[in-house]
Amino acid sequence: MAVIDLRSDTVTQPTAGMREAMLTAELGDDVYGEDPTVNRLEQHLAFELGFASALFVPTGTMSNLLGLMAHCARGDEYIVGQQAHTYKYEGGGAAVLGSIQPQPIEGEADGSLDLNKVEAAIKQDDFHFARTRLLALENTMQGKVLPLDYLAAARALTLKHGLALHLDGARLYNAAVKLNVPARQITQHFDSVSVCLSKGLGAPVGSVLCGGSELIGKARRLRKMVGGGMRQAGVLAAAGLYALEHQVARLADDHANAERLAAGLHELGYQVEPVQTNMVYVQVGERASALKAFCAERAIKLTAAPRIRMVTHMDVSAEDVEQVIQAFAAFRR
């Protein structure tokens, strides 16, 4: 029985075309700047998103860390959402490795941070306080897309107070597809953007940090410091290039499957949050572990939590979604 894995969009497998691109990639030593496929990936994404430069790294966690450390010095502060990946799910790296103080703010239901709360959190220029240097946003945030007018307002606020603006764009292209705009219309508001290639885009490994030439120069030095320098990394970069060239538009299929899954579960009486992209959140309360075990017997992988997150991706078909709905129906009986 084929497994339907809804735990995350990180579980995708490379397609045949992607594997072929990896097999035939032209290679060099990237630490020396000599891997032509890595260079092509960095140039491609920097140009597409409107930045001067870019840096290929193994993970989104490293990409965000390098961005934060390039923007902030020891003892500086960044403002971030309480549930944001850069604050909650990256091992405290900014604080541990960068000596950067986070100032978390509880997020809003739509995935945004209240900009009035952000402004109130900016520290005065006083030696008693850490210096506020950066605002970090995430798009999508728990599957929700930040509106373009909100991003413009956030940019205006950071310019007013002399702050940099970083985007954890792990699912940037999901946001762009949902808004039906080029990704550059989102990234134009930011000083740096981290783009993950190994989630909905389907590459096996890799993220890219985009920004100005000076910022990326700092990040490149920091990448070496934290052990992120890779050698014949074009094998991995080729997968990222293939994903960007062939697997962006199809994200709309994942969104449609998520909408169908949400609608089907709602019809069964489950409490389902509104869906925008490829994430479905369902309240199941104390029955989460039992539901996970029930679905596992039917070759459906879930993460057990009172508020279950299910993520559609390229390895989940419309037929798979119907099987999941049927399993949830059987569980309710």
N, C-alpha and C positions, 0 to 999 in steps of 0.2 A: 504494500500500500504506500503510495507516494505521500510524503510528509508535507503538510501545509503549515508553514512557520510564520506566525504573525507577531513574533516577539519584537522584531525590528526590521527596518529595511537595510540593516548592515549584513544580513544573512544571505544576500543575493550571490549567485554563482556567475562567473564570467561566461558570456555567450561564446558561441563558436567563432564568430567574427572577432570578438575581443581577444580570444586566445590566439588567433592567427596573427593579429596585430602585435601581440606580445612576442610571439615566436620570431617574427621577422623584423623587430625593432632594431634600428641602428643604434649602437651603443658606444659609450666612452666613459671616462671617469668624471662623475658629476662634482666631486669635491674640487677637482681642478677646473670645473666649469666646461668640461669637454664632452659631455653627453649630449649629442644633438637632439635626441628625442625629448629629454628633460628640458632643454633650452626651448624647443618648439612648444612644449606644453606651457611653460612659463610665459613665453611671448604671446601665445594664443590667448590665454586667459587674461593677462594684463590688458591686452588690446580690447578684448571683448567687454571687459568690465570698466574700462576707462581709466586704467592706472598706468604709471610709468614702468613699474617693475613687478615681479612676482617671484615666489620661492616655493619649490616643491618640497614637501616634508612627509614623513610617514603617516602622521595621524592628525585629526582635527584638534585633539588636545594639545599637541605640540604647536600646531599652527596658531591657535589662540594664545598659548603661553608666550610664544615668540612675539606676537603682536603686542600683548600687554607689556612685556619687558622692553620692547623697543620704544614704546610710547612713554613708559613710566620709569623713573629712577627709584632707588631704594628709599623707602619712607614716603613715597607718593601714594595716592589713593585712586581707585577707580570705582565708579558707581555702576551697580549691576543689579539685575533682578534676583530676588530671593530663590527662584526656581531655575535660574539660568544655568546652562551647562557650564559656562566658564567659572561660575561660583560654586555650584553644588556637586557637579559630577566630574571634576577634573583634579581631584586629589589635593585641592588647596595649593596647586602648583605656583600660582602667582605670588602667594604669601610665602611659601616655603622656599622657592627658588629665586623669586624676584624681589622679596621683601616689600611687596606691594600690598597695601591694606585695602581689602574690599569694603565697600559701603553698600550692603544689600538693601534693596527696597522691595516690598511685596508687590508683585505684578497685578495687573488688572485682568478681568475675565477674558478680554480680547487679545491677551498676549503682550500688551504694551506696558510701559511704565508711565505712570501719571507724571507728566513733565513738571507740574507744580511741585510734586514731591521730590522730583529730581533736583529742581532748582533749590528747594529748601535744604537739601542734603549737601550742597556744595559748601565746602568749608571757607571761612574767612581767611584772608592772608594774614595769619598769625602763627608765630612759632610754636604755639601750643598744639596746633593741629597738623595732621598730615595734609600735604598739598593735593587738592583734587585736580587730577590731570586728564581724566578720561571718563567717558560714558560708553558702556558696552551694551549693545542690544543684540537680540537674537531673532532670526527670521528664517524659517517659521519658528514660532514658539508654541510647543505642544500642538503642532499642526495648524496653528492660527497664523494668518498672514498680516503683517503690519501694513496699514494703508500708506500710500505714497504721501498723502498730505501730512500724516503723522511723522514720517521720516523727515520731511521738509521742516516741520516745526522743531524736531529734535536737533537738526542741523543748525537752525537759527539759534536755538538755546545754547548749544555748545560754542558757537561763534561769539555770542554775546559774552560768555564767561571765559573765553580763551581755552576751552577744553578740546581735546581730540575726540573723535567718534569712531568706534570700532564695531564691526558687525560680525557676529558669529553666524555666518551664512551656511551652516552645515547643510541646510535644505533650501538654499537660495533659489535653485531652479524650480523647486516645487512652488515657491512663492511667485516667481516670474510667470510660470505656466498658469497658475490660478488667476493672476492679475491680467494675463494676456498681454504682457509687455516684455521688451527685451530686458535681460537682467541688469543691463547698465542703468536703466531708469531707477532701479533700486539702489545700486551701488554708488551712483553719482553723489549721494549725500554723505558718504563716509570717507574717512582718512585711511582706513584699512579694512579689508574684508578677508575672512577665512572661508574657503569653499571646500566642502568635503566631496570627494569623488566616489567614496565607497558606501554611500547610502543609496538613495533612490536611483542615482546614476549608474550604479551597478559595477563599478570597478572594485577589484579585490582589496586595494590598499591605496592610501594617499589623500592628502589635502594640499591646497595651495593657498599661501598667504599673499595677498595683493596689496600694494601701497605705493608710496613715493619711492624714488631711488634711494634716498638717504635712509628711510625707514627700513627698506628691504636689505640694504647694506648692513645695518645693525642686526637685523634678524638673521642674516646669513652667518654672521659671526657667532650669534647666540645659538644657532642651530648646531654648529660644530661643538660648542661648549656643552650642550645637553645631549650630545651623542646622536644627533640626527643626520649627520653627513653620510650619504650613501654613495656607492661607487657606480657600478653599471646599472643605475636606477632607471634607465630608459625602458627596461622590461616592464616596470610598473607604470612609468609615465605614459607608455603606449596605450595601456588600458584606460587611463584617464582621458587621453585624447580621443580614443574611440568612443568613450562614453559621451563626451561633449559633442562629438560630431554625429552620433547616431541614436542617442538614448535620452535626449532631453524632451522632445515633443511627446514621447510615449508616457511621460509622467502623468499626462491627462487620463490615461487608462487607469492608473493607480488611484487617482482621485475619484473616478467614476466607480471603481470597485469599492472604495471606502464609503461612498455615498450609498451604494446599494446595501452594503453590510449594515450600515447604521439604520437605514430604512427598514430592513428586514428584522433587525433586533427590536426596533421600536414597535413594529407591528406585533411582536410577540409579548410586549409589555415590559421590556427592559428599559431602564432609564439611560438614555443615550444623549451625549452632548452633541450640539450641532457640529457638522463636519465641513471643513474647508478644503483640506488637501488629502493626505494619505494616512491620517491618524483617526482612529475611532476610540473614544473613551466611553466606557460603560460602567455604571455603578452596580456592583454585585455584592458588596458588603462582605459579611463573614463567610459567604459561600465560595470565596475566590479559590481556595485550595481545592475544594471538592470539584469545582468547575474545571480547573486546570487538569486534575487527574482524569475526569470524565472525558475531556477532549483529547487527552494524550492517548487514551485507549482507542480513539478514532483517528490517530495520526495527525492531530492538530496541536501545535505547540503554542502555548500561551504563557505569559508572565503572570503569576498569581499576585493580585493586589485588590483591595476593596474597590479601587477605581482602575479597572483593567484598561491598559492601552493595547490596541491592536493596530498593527501597521501593515498596510498593503504595499506591494512592491512588484517588481517585474517577474518574480517567481510565484506570484499568487494570481491565478486566473479568475475569470468571472465564474467558471464552474466551481472552483475552490470556494469562492465566497458563498455560493449556494449550499455547499456541504457544511460550511461553518454555521450558517443560519439553521440548517437542519439539526446540527448537534446542539446548539443552544436551545432549540425547541424541545428536543428530547430531554435535555437536562431539566427543563421547567416542569415536565410532567410529573 
